[in-house]
Amino acid sequence: MNLGIIGQAAGLFAVTNVDDILILALFFAQGAGHRGSTRRIVLGQYLGFAAILTVAVAAAFGATFLPESAIPYLGLLPLALGVKAAWQAWKGPRGGTDEEEAQAKEGGPGPLEVAVVTFANGGDNIGVYVPVFATAGVGGISVYAVVFLVLVAVWCFAGRYFATRPVIAKALARWGHILLPLVLIAIGLLILVEGGAFGL
């Protein structure tokens, strides 16, 4: 296996996913102390990134599941989740629905929520990956995919590591319920504005 292409893949992943570590740390902080939360977050991260890879590989081979003009509107997904999280934080523990109470007992976000945020936040990554994949060939794409999927695990570990450092954990425990909605809303707005959605 060519070490050069492994290095390129690792560099490309790191540059395009550096912001994911903050989001993962917030998710891990939200699920701290709840059994199974790490598994759900990691599963969601893999689902979201697998969707990004699938779309990018398909586009590299000429299929377009996701028109380029639709990518900016992916910002609506984290925006909606951010507004929902803000509403739940504002409402506090007062009488929620059965579904909300079940989620509170489980602790932290579910896999689908993490997957949606990962996919929406990585929508712009697709535009970077497609030309690289298109010139890499099947063998090269396989190497990129393997390296990316290994690095998703490293990113999850890094996010959990930061979320469990005493100083950071204390800050996230105190402010995480405010930070997570703010970060999700900011990501959603950034994707919408940078992509020119709604003529912004």
Phi, psi and omega in degrees: 000132183291119181294330179299314182289328176295316178298317178298316180297316180297317179297317180297317179298312183300315183294322185272351184234016184300326181288341181295333182296319178297314181297317179297318178300319179295318178297315180295323177295321180295327182264004184304133177082000180253127182297133176086355184293322180299314180300316181295320181292315180297317178300314179298319179297317179293319179299313180297317182287326176298323177295319177300312180299316181300313180295317182294317179295315179300316180294324179296331178265009174099354178273142179235092175288330187233103179302144182304325182293341181275340186303315180301330183285352173298339177300338179294332182293302178295330178299313180296318179294324178294318178295319178298315180295322179295318179299316180294321179293320181292319182291330179067202186282001181298145182348091175267178178285169179301321181296317181293321179294321178296319180294322179296321178293319179296320178084126177079178182285155176276166181302321182294320179297315179296317181299317181297314180295316180300314182294314181296317180293333180264008181302321179287337177298327182304316180298331178279320184289324187303305181297327178294313180295323183297330181261351185277338184077172185298316180298315180296317179299320179299317179296313178304314183298315181297313181298316179300315184291327174293318182289336173300318178296319178297318179297318178298317179298316180297316179299317179291322179300311181297320182292341182254002173291132187312311183294314181292317181300319180296316179295317181291325178296324182279320188245355185303322181294339176266319183296316184302309178300320180298316180296314180297317179295318180297317178298314179302313180295320180298315179298316180296313184290312182295330180275353179075025179295145179056023179071022181285000000 
